[in-house]
Amino acid sequence: MGKIKQKTKKSAKKRFKVTASGKIMMKHSHRSHQAHCKTTKQKRHLKHDAQLSHALAKRHRYTLGK
């Protein structure tokens, strides 16, 4: 009997990206709506990806099948 492979959660696959070193990256929230209220500095900082904390990375690594 072969080993059953774990499936990747498709919603997690769309939201998170695993780097070559194993870190899990995500997009910042609050970027798409009501941008006119935010300063240019806020929008510029939200543009870049953020790294998940260690506790959240452990939880989401399972959903990514890693």
N, C-alpha and C positions, 0 to 999 in steps of 0.2 A: 504494500500500500504506500503510495507516494505522499509526500508532505503537501499539505494544503497551503497555498500561498495566500497571504493577506492582501485584500484589495485596498487600493487607495481611495479615500473619500474624495469624490470629484470636487466638492465645494472647497476642501482644503487645498487641493491641487491648484485651483484658480486663485487662491488668496496668498499662498505662501510659496517661497522659492528656497531651495536648499543650495547653499554655496558649496564649492569644492572642499572647503575645510570643515563642512558640516554645520555651519551656522544656518539658522532659519531667518529669512528676511521677509518683511511684510511692507505693504504700502501704509502711509499715514492716513488717518481718518480726517474728516472735516475739511477736505480739500475741494470737493466738487460743488457744494451748495453754498450760496450766500457769500461768494468770494468778494463782492463789493464791500462787505463789512470788514474784511480782514486787511491788515496792512500788507505791503509788498514783502516785508521781512517775514511775516508769518507764512505767506504763500510760498516764498522761496525755501523756507526750512521744511515745509510739508512736502516739497517736491521729491526729496530723496527718500530712499527706502530706510526702514528702521529694523534693527535687530530685535528679535524676541528675547525676553528675559529667560534665564535658565529654567525657571519653574514652568513657564508657558511652553518653552521649547520641548521639554520632556513630554508634555501632554500632547502637543501637536505632531511630534515625530511619529507617534503611533498612528495618527490619522493619515499621515503621508506614506505609511507603509515602509518606513526606514528603520 
